[in-house]
Amino acid sequence: MKKVQHYINGKWIDGEGAGIPILDSVTGEHFINVTADGLDIPSILRYGREKGEILRKMTFQERGLMLKKLAMYLNKRKDAFYELSYRTGATKIDSWIDIEGGFGNLFANASLRKLFPNQSYHVEGDPIDLSRGGRFMAHHIMVPRRGVAVHINAYNFPVWGMLEKCAVNWMAGMPAVVLPAPQTAYLTEAVVKEIIASGILPEGALQLISGTAKTILDTVQSQDVVTFTGSASTGRLLKNHPQLIEESVPFTMEADSLNASILGEDAIPGTPEFNLFIKEVRKEMTVKAGQKCTAIRRIIVPEKLVEDVQIAIGMELDKVTIGDPRLREVRMGALVDKKQCESVKEQIQKIARTANIVYGNFDEVETLGADASKGAFLKPILLREDNPLKNEAAHITEAFGPVSTLMPYKNLEEAIQLSHMGKGSLVSSICTYDDNIAKEYTINAASHHGRILILNRENAQQSTGHGSPLPTLIHGGPGRAGGGEEMGGMRGIKHYLQRCAVQGTPTTLTEVTGIYQPKGAYKETEKHPFQYHWEDIQPGMSLQTHKRTITDGDIVNFANLTWDHFYAHTDITSLDGSIFEKRTAHGYFILAAAAGLFVYPNKGPVAANYGLEDCRFLRPLYHNDTIYVRLTCKQKIDREQRGTELPSGIVKWYGEVFDTDDELVAIVTVLTMVQKKQTVFVEMTSEKINECLSKLSKDSKPQWGSLTPQHMLEHLEYAYRIASGEIQDFEIATPEKILEKVHSTLYNYDKMPREYDFPLREKSKMSELKHPDLETAKQKLLDAREEYLQYFKDNPDAKTKNVVFGELNRFEWYLMERKHLNHHFEQFKLL
């Protein structure tokens, strides 16, 4: 029998022995085995730590783009994962949550790269002045831990469970060793095989141990991180492992919890909130056949509405069709296996010692397209506990399946008390249209829940639901839920970074952090800082401007221009008792005047003003005061090329406004968008083109493709005649829905793809040469280029069609020409 493989130490291997049989959840078919016997666990962890150096040295931007690329790669191959996911008992919707939800975690974490500096480590918070003179200070940095992240996952989300954790540790620069649960390890294996085949991750960033490795914690070290998702009882055992305690290894647990959903007293039958509540309960009972750590286990409703809710839930559950998850009409599939079915029944019986089963039973389950006796099927079970303050079974017993317990409350205070009785959960929700009820519940219940959803008619269409953890929000909870936190945007990434306080001079800490620290040494530049491209700007680069005296007329004119007639600027008879002594300059005038002093007027790499941050006015400035500005590069933030913009990054400039006594009177952080250097393409001047053509002979061979030298020249000539408008009798081939995206690629610095299939009728005529010889073709090419240049000289605002990129203006044809000629001249080794 085939076995689920492991990816360790850079290769795929089988575990030793036959292993345990894994059955199809729907058909009961034995189709694969799982064994982790014979693995050298210490060597696996060692390999990850050693190979992790590559990942640690990558910048946050590089890691983020790596995750984005991986998400796009996996998304194109998702269909094969769905086929396997059906074997776990998951429906199409269940699988979508697991598979594409997992890919969504990659996308979401990739976008967080914009919140981190363009380096391999993070600088946290603001600088701290440790001395009155500002010459001794501190800052906090966060660097990747030098171990591995060991993820011990549950069976219910074999894809999402892996990627929601790995996306975070990869963003932090830490490699992972993933241990999926045996029951569904085959689906995790399939995804990991695609990840490894992609070559997108550096070697060692991901290792897979398919199944249970009981000794995995025996050799973890202090630089490692361990996460666990599963039952609270197993989690407690792992948390107390002697090696974790000895090495002080960070341990995050996300355990099963008795999540509660509350129906507000205002949400009576007939209201949108009542209907939303019923549908949410049904969804959370049946999605993944209730095998979700975030599912609603306790349904807490006003005592006067218990009967209404019970009837309404029953009616909704009657609509749920159970069976083969491959069938479109099936709404709930199977549990993971029959062992889990029996476990759920045992837990239900514990709750049923005091509660009554009011919907469903163990013996009757009608299935579509499946044999109920062979698969792990269970009908949804609704229990009712009428004395929930006295009987605690429903608050401490989790039946991990399509099971929930209905219970009444007398008032909101009692509802809050009941929600607390779960002793800590991952999520709670409340359906109410009364914001006072929502506030009262949230503030008083938050101590016992990791997340609270307030659901009403206004957010229902956009709500992701009670049971959906989101990458940007913390996923975890106190007490029984494990006391851990996962995901949560930047918070999750910081879990895999080591925080360190660094003390020193502002000048030294500028170099350490990569962010200019106030009162650090300035780096005077040979030319104005705005004349440098993004790559050449460094924190500390600085400019001191000339001076300007603020006149009474400046202040009055600014007031008239802006309509800002605040008394301090316009009514000097009203200054008594104020902080102002004379007519005072507007704060925004100070900013404008500062900009006038430091802005470089000529066109250069600075593309645009991107905004302001941290603006403060330290004392008033009056008419006849004189100021100057010190402008210093504070920080650089990378940015990907977007739309019809040339590639650029963001530069934060620290602006200090001084008076003639060198007293600091205002500070501001100015953001500019600064273009990056273009170093990929050779500029195609007439001289350069002639130089390249002189190297081309009829015997020149292409590095790729089937073009002959003359075919290539005639192709370029054809493109020039399109550009000049001579040839326009064709349709744009790129579909409208992606044309804007394709058009914008002209602006990036990426080379044209090789072996591109040119979508024009010219393609069918490529074997027919128009010109008698190569030299004639060269001249015709040059003639066509001159006609193109003259056309746009005579018609500077004209646009002509391109078959791939749509309508192009003069500048865009220049970008196209540069890319196109570089592509074909490189093809024939002319550059």
C-alpha positions in Angstrom: 0.0 0.0 0.0 1.3 3.5 -0.9 2.4 5.6 2.0 2.2 9.4 2.6 5.7 10.7 2.1 7.9 13.1 4.2 9.9 16.0 2.8 13.0 16.2 5.1 16.6 17.1 4.7 16.0 18.2 1.1 14.4 15.0 -0.2 11.2 13.0 -0.3 11.2 9.7 1.7 8.9 7.0 3.0 8.6 6.2 6.7 9.5 2.8 7.9 7.0 0.0 8.4 3.5 -0.4 7.0 2.0 2.4 9.1 -1.6 3.0 10.0 -4.3 2.7 7.3 -6.1 5.8 6.2 -9.7 5.4 4.9 -11.7 7.6 2.6 -14.2 9.4 4.9 -17.0 8.9 2.4 -16.6 5.4 1.0 -14.5 3.8 3.7 -12.0 2.7 1.1 -8.4 2.1 2.4 -6.3 4.0 0.0 -3.1 5.0 1.7 -1.0 4.5 4.9 0.8 6.9 7.2 4.0 6.2 9.2 6.6 8.5 10.7 8.7 5.6 12.0 12.5 5.6 11.3 12.9 9.4 10.9 16.0 11.0 12.4 14.1 13.9 14.1 17.1 15.8 15.5 18.7 15.9 12.0 15.5 17.4 10.6 15.5 20.2 13.1 19.2 20.8 12.6 18.7 21.0 8.8 16.1 23.6 9.1 18.2 25.7 11.5 21.2 25.6 9.2 19.4 26.2 5.9 17.2 28.9 7.5 20.1 31.4 7.1 19.0 32.0 3.5 15.4 32.9 4.6 16.7 35.0 7.5 18.9 37.2 5.2 16.0 38.0 2.9 14.3 41.4 3.4 10.6 41.6 4.4 9.9 42.8 0.9 11.6 39.8 -0.7 9.8 37.4 1.7 6.5 39.1 1.0 6.9 38.9 -2.8 7.9 35.2 -2.4 4.6 34.5 -0.6 2.7 36.3 -3.2 4.4 34.3 -6.0 3.7 31.1 -4.1 0.1 31.9 -3.6 -0.4 32.6 -7.3 1.4 29.4 -8.2 -0.7 27.2 -5.9 -3.9 28.9 -7.0 -3.3 27.7 -10.5 -3.1 24.1 -9.3 -6.0 24.1 -6.9 -8.3 21.7 -8.8 -6.2 18.7 -7.9 -6.3 19.6 -4.2 -10.2 19.7 -4.3 -10.3 16.1 -5.6 -8.2 14.9 -2.7 -10.1 17.1 -0.2 -13.4 15.2 -1.0 -11.8 12.1 0.6 -11.6 14.0 3.9 -15.4 14.3 3.8 -15.3 18.0 2.9 -17.8 19.6 0.5 -16.8 22.1 -2.1 -17.5 25.0 0.3 -15.6 23.2 3.1 -12.7 22.6 0.8 -12.7 26.2 -0.4 -12.3 27.4 3.2 -9.4 25.0 3.7 -7.6 25.3 0.3 -8.2 28.8 -1.0 -8.5 30.1 2.5 -5.0 28.8 3.0 -3.8 30.5 -0.1 -5.5 33.7 1.1 -3.3 33.6 4.2 -0.3 33.7 1.9 -1.7 36.7 0.0 -2.7 38.5 3.2 0.7 38.1 4.8 2.5 39.0 1.6 0.8 42.4 1.7 2.2 43.0 5.2 5.6 43.5 3.7 4.5 47.1 3.2 4.5 47.6 6.9 8.0 46.5 7.5 11.3 48.2 6.6 13.3 47.2 3.5 15.6 45.0 5.5 15.8 41.6 7.1 14.8 42.8 10.5 12.2 45.1 12.0 12.5 48.3 13.9 9.8 48.6 16.5 8.2 51.7 17.9 9.7 55.1 18.4 13.3 56.0 19.5 13.7 56.6 23.3 15.8 59.4 24.6 17.9 58.2 27.5 19.6 61.6 28.2 18.7 65.2 28.3 21.1 66.1 25.5 19.8 63.4 23.2 23.2 61.8 22.7 22.4 58.6 24.4 19.3 56.8 23.3 17.6 53.4 22.6 15.5 51.7 20.1 14.0 48.2 19.8 14.8 45.9 16.9 13.3 42.6 16.1 15.4 40.0 14.3 14.4 36.5 13.0 14.9 33.7 15.6 17.6 31.3 14.5 15.6 28.1 15.0 12.7 26.4 13.3 9.0 26.7 13.8 7.5 23.3 14.6 3.8 23.2 13.7 1.8 20.4 15.1 -1.6 20.6 13.3 -5.1 19.2 13.6 -6.8 17.0 11.0 -9.7 19.3 10.1 -7.8 21.9 8.0 -4.8 20.1 6.4 -4.1 23.1 4.0 -5.2 26.2 5.9 -3.8 24.9 9.2 -0.4 24.7 7.6 -0.4 27.8 5.6 -1.9 30.1 8.2 1.1 29.4 10.4 3.8 29.0 7.7 2.9 32.3 6.0 3.6 34.1 9.2 6.9 32.4 10.1 8.2 32.7 6.5 7.4 36.5 6.6 9.4 36.7 9.8 12.3 34.8 8.2 12.0 31.5 10.0 11.8 28.0 8.4 9.1 25.5 9.4 8.7 21.9 10.1 5.1 20.9 9.6 3.4 17.9 11.2 -0.1 17.4 9.8 -2.5 15.0 11.6 -2.3 11.4 10.1 -6.0 11.3 9.1 -5.6 14.0 6.4 -1.8 14.2 5.9 -2.2 13.1 2.3 -3.8 16.4 1.4 -1.0 18.4 3.1 1.5 16.2 1.3 0.0 17.1 -2.1 0.2 20.8 -1.4 3.8 20.6 -0.1 4.8 18.6 -3.2 3.6 21.5 -5.3 5.4 24.0 -3.1 8.7 22.2 -3.3 8.3 21.6 -7.0 7.8 25.4 -7.6 11.3 26.2 -6.3 9.9 29.5 -4.9 10.9 28.8 -1.3 14.6 28.6 -0.4 15.7 25.1 0.5 15.0 24.3 4.2 12.2 26.8 4.5 9.7 24.0 4.6 10.0 20.4 5.8 7.1 17.9 6.2 6.7 15.1 8.7 3.5 13.4 7.6 2.0 12.0 10.7 2.8 11.7 14.4 6.4 12.0 15.5 6.2 11.5 19.3 9.8 12.6 19.9 9.6 15.9 18.0 9.8 18.0 21.2 12.8 16.1 22.7 15.4 18.1 20.9 13.8 21.5 20.3 16.0 24.4 21.4 15.6 27.9 22.8 15.6 29.6 19.3 12.8 27.3 18.1 9.1 28.0 18.3 6.4 25.3 18.7 2.7 25.7 17.8 0.0 23.2 18.5 -3.6 23.0 17.2 -5.8 20.2 18.6 -7.5 19.1 21.7 -7.0 20.9 25.0 -6.0 17.7 26.8 -3.2 16.9 24.3 -2.1 20.5 24.3 -1.7 20.6 28.0 0.5 17.5 27.8 2.8 19.0 25.2 2.9 22.4 26.9 4.5 20.7 30.0 7.1 18.8 28.0 10.4 19.0 30.0 12.4 20.2 27.0 10.1 23.1 26.4 10.5 24.1 30.0 14.3 23.5 30.1 14.9 25.6 26.9 12.2 28.1 27.5 10.8 27.4 24.0 7.9 29.6 23.0 4.8 27.4 22.8 1.5 28.6 21.3 -1.6 26.5 21.7 -4.9 26.8 19.8 -7.3 24.3 21.3 -10.9 23.2 21.0 -13.3 25.6 22.8 -16.9 25.9 23.7 -17.6 28.9 21.6 -20.9 30.8 22.3 -23.3 32.7 20.1 -25.8 35.0 21.9 -29.1 36.2 20.5 -29.8 39.7 21.6 -33.0 40.4 23.5 -34.0 42.8 20.7 -33.6 40.1 18.0 -37.1 38.7 18.2 -38.7 36.5 15.4 -39.3 38.5 12.3 -36.3 40.7 12.7 -33.3 40.4 10.4 -31.1 39.7 13.3 -33.2 36.7 14.4 -33.0 35.2 10.9 -29.2 35.9 10.7 -28.7 34.1 14.0 -30.5 31.0 12.9 -28.6 30.8 9.6 -25.3 31.4 11.4 -26.0 28.6 13.9 -27.0 26.2 11.0 -23.9 27.1 9.1 -21.5 26.6 12.0 -23.1 23.3 12.9 -22.7 21.9 9.4 -19.7 23.5 7.7 -16.9 20.9 7.8 -19.5 18.7 9.5 -19.0 20.8 12.6 -15.3 19.9 12.8 -14.1 23.4 13.4 -12.4 24.8 16.5 -14.4 28.0 16.0 -17.9 26.3 15.5 -20.8 27.5 17.7 -21.1 24.9 20.5 -23.4 26.9 22.8 -26.5 28.8 21.6 -27.4 31.3 24.3 -30.9 32.9 23.7 -33.5 34.9 25.8 -35.6 32.3 27.7 -38.8 33.6 26.1 -37.4 32.8 22.7 -36.0 29.3 23.3 -39.0 27.5 21.7 -38.9 29.8 18.6 -35.1 29.3 18.2 -35.4 25.6 18.6 -38.1 25.3 16.0 -36.3 27.7 13.6 -33.0 25.8 13.9 -34.7 22.5 13.3 -36.4 23.8 10.2 -33.0 25.0 8.9 -31.3 21.7 9.7 -34.1 19.9 7.8 -32.8 21.6 4.7 -29.3 20.1 5.1 -28.6 17.3 2.7 -25.9 14.8 3.8 -23.8 12.6 1.6 -21.0 12.4 -1.0 -19.4 15.9 -0.9 -18.7 15.7 -4.6 -22.4 16.1 -5.3 -23.5 19.7 -5.8 -26.8 19.2 -3.9 -25.0 17.9 -0.8 -24.6 20.5 1.9 -22.8 18.4 4.6 -20.2 15.7 4.1 -18.7 13.1 6.4 -16.6 13.4 9.6 -13.0 12.5 9.1 -13.4 8.8 10.1 -15.7 6.5 12.1 -13.5 6.7 15.1 -14.3 10.4 15.2 -18.0 9.6 14.9 -17.8 7.4 17.9 -15.9 10.1 19.9 -18.6 12.7 19.0 -21.4 10.3 20.2 -19.6 9.7 23.5 -19.3 13.4 24.1 -23.0 14.0 23.2 -24.0 11.3 25.7 -22.1 13.2 28.4 -23.9 16.4 27.6 -27.2 14.5 27.4 -27.0 13.4 31.0 -28.7 16.7 31.9 -29.6 18.1 28.4 -32.2 16.7 26.0 -31.5 15.9 22.3 -34.2 17.9 20.5 -33.1 17.4 17.0 -31.4 14.4 15.3 -30.3 11.0 16.6 -27.4 8.5 16.3 -29.3 5.9 14.3 -30.9 7.8 11.4 -28.9 9.5 8.7 -30.1 9.7 5.1 -27.3 10.1 2.6 -27.1 11.1 -1.1 -24.7 9.3 -3.3 -23.0 7.5 -0.4 -23.5 4.4 1.7 -24.1 5.7 5.3 -22.8 2.4 6.7 -19.4 2.7 5.0 -18.8 6.4 5.5 -18.3 8.5 8.6 -21.7 10.2 8.5 -23.6 11.7 11.4 -26.8 13.7 11.4 -26.6 17.1 13.0 -27.5 17.0 16.7 -29.1 19.8 18.7 -29.3 19.5 22.4 -31.2 21.8 24.9 -30.0 22.5 28.4 -32.7 24.3 30.4 -30.7 24.8 33.5 -27.3 26.0 32.2 -26.2 27.8 35.3 -26.4 24.6 37.3 -25.5 21.9 34.8 -22.0 22.4 33.4 -21.6 19.6 30.9 -22.5 21.7 27.9 -19.9 24.3 29.1 -17.0 21.9 29.5 -17.7 19.0 27.0 -16.9 19.5 23.3 -18.5 17.2 20.8 -16.2 17.9 17.8 -18.8 17.4 15.1 -22.2 18.8 13.9 -23.4 19.3 17.5 -24.5 22.3 19.5 -26.5 23.0 22.7 -29.3 25.5 23.1 -29.7 27.2 26.5 -31.7 30.2 27.9 -30.7 33.4 29.7 -32.9 35.7 31.8 -31.0 39.0 31.1 -27.8 40.2 29.4 -25.8 39.9 32.6 -26.7 36.2 32.8 -25.9 35.7 29.1 -22.4 37.1 29.8 -22.1 34.8 32.8 -23.0 31.8 30.7 -20.5 32.8 28.0 -17.8 32.9 30.7 -18.6 29.3 31.8 -16.8 28.0 28.7 -13.6 29.0 30.6 -12.1 30.6 27.6 -12.9 30.3 23.9 -11.6 31.3 20.5 -14.7 33.2 19.4 -18.0 34.5 20.5 -20.7 36.3 18.6 -23.8 38.3 19.3 -26.7 39.1 17.0 -28.3 42.4 17.9 -29.3 45.7 16.3 -29.0 47.5 19.6 -25.5 49.0 20.0 -25.9 49.4 23.7 -26.5 45.6 24.1 -23.5 45.0 21.7 -21.2 47.3 23.8 -22.3 45.8 27.1 -21.8 42.3 26.0 -18.5 42.9 24.2 -16.8 44.8 27.1 -17.8 42.3 29.7 -17.3 39.1 27.6 -14.0 40.1 26.0 -11.9 38.7 28.9 -13.0 35.2 28.0 -12.9 35.3 24.2 -10.2 35.8 21.6 -12.6 37.4 19.1 -16.1 38.7 19.2 -18.3 39.2 16.1 -21.2 41.6 16.4 -23.6 40.7 13.6 -26.5 42.7 12.4 -28.5 43.6 9.3 -26.0 46.3 8.3 -22.8 44.1 8.1 -24.4 40.8 7.2 -23.6 40.9 3.5 -19.9 41.7 4.2 -19.5 39.6 7.4 -17.1 36.7 7.2 -19.1 34.9 9.9 -18.7 33.6 13.4 -16.4 30.8 12.5 -13.9 32.4 10.1 -10.5 33.4 11.5 -8.8 36.2 9.4 -5.1 36.6 8.8 -5.2 40.2 10.0 -6.9 39.4 13.3 -5.6 37.5 16.3 -6.7 33.8 16.3 -6.6 32.3 19.7 -8.2 32.6 23.1 -7.7 32.5 26.8 -8.1 29.5 29.2 -9.4 26.3 27.7 -8.8 27.8 24.2 -5.0 27.5 24.8 -4.0 31.0 25.8 -2.1 31.5 22.6 -2.4 33.9 19.6 -1.8 33.2 15.9 -1.9 35.4 12.8 -3.1 38.9 13.7 -1.1 40.8 11.0 2.1 42.2 12.2 1.5 40.8 15.7 1.7 37.2 14.4 4.9 37.9 12.6 6.5 39.3 15.7 5.9 36.0 17.5 8.8 34.6 15.4 11.1 37.5 15.9 13.3 38.2 18.9 12.9 41.7 20.4 16.1 43.4 21.5 16.6 46.8 23.0 19.7 48.6 21.5 21.4 51.5 23.2 23.9 53.9 21.8 24.3 57.3 20.2 21.8 58.6 17.6 24.5 58.3 14.9 25.2 54.7 15.7 21.6 53.7 16.0 20.9 55.3 12.7 23.3 52.8 11.1 22.0 49.9 13.2 18.3 50.5 12.5 18.5 51.9 9.0 16.3 54.8 10.2 17.7 58.3 10.9 17.5 59.1 14.6 17.0 62.7 15.6 20.3 64.4 16.6 22.3 61.9 14.7 25.1 63.0 12.5 24.1 64.4 9.1 25.6 63.1 5.8 26.1 66.1 3.6 25.5 65.3 -0.1 27.3 66.6 -3.2 24.0 67.5 -4.8 20.5 68.1 -3.7 19.0 64.9 -2.2 16.0 65.1 -4.6 18.5 64.6 -7.5 19.3 61.0 -6.3 17.4 57.9 -7.4 15.8 55.7 -4.7 18.7 53.2 -4.6 21.3 56.0 -4.0 19.5 57.6 -1.1 20.6 56.6 2.4 19.3 57.4 5.8 21.1 60.5 7.2 21.7 62.1 3.8 20.9 65.7 4.5 20.5 69.3 3.1 20.5 72.6 4.9 18.6 75.2 3.0 19.0 78.9 2.7 16.9 81.2 5.0 13.6 83.0 4.6 12.1 85.8 6.6 8.3 85.6 7.3 6.6 89.0 6.6 3.4 90.4 7.8 2.2 90.3 4.2 3.0 86.6 4.0 0.7 85.8 6.9 -2.2 88.1 5.6 -1.9 86.8 2.1 -1.9 83.1 3.3 -5.1 83.8 5.4 -6.8 85.3 2.3 -5.7 82.5 0.1 -6.8 79.7 2.4 -9.7 81.5 4.2 -8.0 80.5 7.5 -8.8 83.7 9.5 -8.0 82.3 13.0 -7.6 85.3 15.3 -3.9 84.8 16.0 -3.2 85.3 12.3 -5.6 88.2 11.5 -6.7 90.0 14.7 -3.8 91.2 16.8 -6.1 93.0 19.1 -7.4 89.7 20.5 -4.1 88.2 21.7 -4.5 89.1 25.4 -4.6 86.0 27.5 -3.4 83.7 24.6 -0.1 82.0 24.1 0.6 84.4 21.2 2.6 87.6 21.4 2.3 89.0 17.9 0.7 88.2 14.6 1.4 84.5 14.2 2.3 82.5 11.1 -0.1 79.7 10.2 1.3 76.3 10.9 0.4 75.2 7.4 2.2 78.3 6.1 5.3 77.2 8.0 5.1 73.8 6.2 4.5 75.4 2.8 7.4 77.8 3.4 9.6 74.9 4.5 8.7 73.1 1.3 9.6 76.2 -0.7 13.0 76.1 0.9 13.8 72.4 0.4 12.1 71.4 -2.8 14.3 71.0 -5.9 12.5 72.7 -8.8 13.8 70.7 -11.7 12.5 67.5 -13.0 14.3 64.5 -11.5 13.8 61.2 -9.7 11.2 62.6 -7.2 7.9 61.7 -8.8 5.4 63.0 -6.3 4.6 64.2 -2.8 3.3 61.2 -1.0 2.1 62.8 2.2 3.1 64.0 5.7 3.6 62.3 9.0 4.4 63.4 12.6 4.0 67.1 12.1 4.5 69.3 15.3 4.9 73.0 15.9 7.1 73.5 18.9 6.6 77.3 19.3 4.8 80.1 17.4 6.6 81.9 14.6 5.8 85.6 14.2 6.2 88.1 11.4 9.8 89.1 10.8 11.0 85.8 12.2 13.6 84.0 9.9 13.7 80.3 9.4 15.8 77.7 7.6 15.2 73.9 7.1 17.4 70.9 7.6 16.0 68.1 5.4 17.4 64.6 6.2 16.5 61.2 4.8 14.8 59.3 7.6 13.8 56.0 6.1 13.3 54.2 2.8 10.3 51.9 2.1 10.2 49.7 -1.0 7.2 49.7 -3.2 6.2 47.6 -6.2 5.4 49.2 -9.5 1.7 50.0 -9.8 -0.3 50.8 -12.9 1.2 53.4 -15.2 3.9 54.5 -12.8 7.6 54.0 -13.3 9.1 51.8 -10.5 9.6 53.8 -7.4 10.0 53.6 -3.6 8.9 55.9 -0.8 11.5 58.0 1.0 10.6 59.6 4.4 12.4 62.9 4.9 12.8 64.3 8.4 12.3 68.1 8.2 13.5 70.3 11.0 12.6 74.0 10.9 15.0 76.2 12.8 15.1 80.0 13.6 18.1 82.2 13.4 19.2 81.1 16.9 19.3 77.5 15.7 16.3 76.7 17.9 14.1 74.0 16.6 10.6 75.4 16.0 8.8 72.7 14.0 9.4 69.2 12.8 7.6 67.2 10.1 8.1 63.9 8.2 7.6 64.4 4.5 7.1 61.4 2.2 8.1 61.4 -1.5 7.7 58.9 -4.2 11.2 58.5 -5.7 11.9 56.7 -9.0 14.2 53.7 -9.1 17.2 53.5 -11.4 16.6 51.8 -14.7 19.5 49.5 -15.1 17.9 46.6 -16.9 17.6 48.0 -20.4 20.1 49.7 -22.7 18.8 53.1 -23.9 18.0 52.8 -27.6 19.6 55.9 -29.1 20.2 56.2 -32.9 23.9 55.6 -32.2 23.2 52.5 -30.1 20.8 51.0 -32.7 23.4 51.5 -35.5 26.1 50.0 -33.3 23.9 46.9 -32.7 22.8 46.6 -36.4 26.5 46.7 -37.5 27.1 43.5 -35.5 24.2 41.6 -37.2 24.9 39.4 -40.1 22.9 36.9 -42.1 24.7 34.1 -40.2 23.8 35.4 -36.7 22.0 32.8 -34.7 19.3 33.6 -32.1 19.6 32.5 -28.5 15.9 31.5 -28.5 13.1 31.4 -31.0 13.0 30.7 -34.7 13.5 34.1 -36.2 16.3 34.7 -38.7 18.2 38.0 -38.6 16.1 39.4 -41.5 12.8 38.2 -40.0 13.7 40.0 -36.8 14.5 43.3 -38.6 11.3 43.1 -40.6 9.3 42.4 -37.4 10.8 45.5 -35.8 10.1 47.6 -38.9 6.5 46.4 -38.8 6.2 47.5 -35.1 7.5 50.9 -36.0 5.0 51.3 -38.8 2.3 50.4 -36.3 3.6 53.0 -33.8 3.6 55.8 -36.4 0.0 55.0 -37.3 0.7 53.7 -40.8 -0.7 50.2 -39.9 -3.8 50.3 -37.6 -6.2 48.0 -39.4 -6.3 45.4 -36.6 -8.1 44.7 -33.3 -6.4 44.7 -30.0 -5.9 41.1 -29.1 -5.6 41.4 -25.3 -9.0 40.8 -23.6 -10.5 44.0 -22.2 -10.7 42.7 -18.6 -6.9 42.4 -18.4 -5.8 45.1 -20.9 -5.1 47.7 -18.2 -2.9 45.2 -16.3 -1.0 44.2 -19.4 -0.7 47.9 -20.5 0.9 48.8 -17.2 3.7 46.2 -17.7 5.3 48.7 -20.1 6.2 50.8 -17.2 8.0 48.1 -15.2 11.7 47.1 -15.6 10.9 43.5 -16.4 12.2 42.1 -19.7 9.8 40.8 -22.3 9.1 37.1 -22.1 11.0 34.8 -24.4 9.2 32.7 -27.0 6.2 35.1 -27.0 3.5 34.2 -29.6 2.9 37.5 -31.4 -0.9 37.7 -31.9 -1.1 39.4 -35.4 -1.5 38.3 -38.9 2.1 39.1 -39.5 2.8 35.8 -37.8 1.3 33.8 -40.6 3.5 35.6 -43.1 6.8 35.3 -41.3 8.2 32.9 -43.9 7.7 35.6 -46.5 10.5 38.1 -46.5 9.6 41.6 -47.9 13.1 42.9 -48.6 15.8 41.4 -51.0 18.6 41.2 -48.4 19.6 41.9 -44.8 21.2 45.3 -45.6 18.0 46.6 -47.2 16.1 45.3 -44.2 18.4 47.3 -41.9 17.8 50.5 -43.8 14.1 50.0 -44.0 14.1 49.5 -40.2 15.9 52.8 -39.7 13.6 54.6 -42.1 10.6 53.3 -40.3 12.0 54.5 -37.0 12.6 58.0 -38.4 9.0 58.1 -39.6 7.9 57.0 -36.1 10.0 59.7 -34.4 8.8 62.4 -36.8 5.2 61.3 -36.4 5.2 61.9 -32.6 7.2 65.1 -33.1 4.5 66.4 -35.3 1.7 64.9 -33.2 2.9 64.9 -29.6 -0.5 64.2 -28.1 -1.4 61.4 -30.5 -2.1 57.8 -29.5 -1.8 54.7 -31.8 -2.9 51.1 -31.2 -0.6 48.3 -30.2 -2.0 44.8 -30.7 -1.0 43.7 -27.2 -0.8 46.8 -25.0 -3.7 48.8 -26.4 -3.5 52.5 -27.2 -0.1 54.0 -26.5 1.0 57.7 -26.3 4.4 59.0 -27.2 6.1 58.1 -23.9 4.6 54.6 -23.8 5.8 53.9 -27.3 9.3 55.0 -26.1 9.0 52.4 -23.3 7.7 49.8 -25.8 10.6 50.6 -28.2 13.2 50.2 -25.4 11.8 46.9 -24.2 11.2 45.6 -27.7 14.6 46.4 -29.1 16.4 45.2 -26.0 14.5 41.9 -26.3 15.5 41.2 -29.9 19.0 42.6 -29.8 19.7 40.4 -26.8 18.1 37.5 -28.7 20.8 37.9 -31.3 23.6 38.8 -28.8 23.9 42.3 -30.2 24.0 43.9 -26.7 
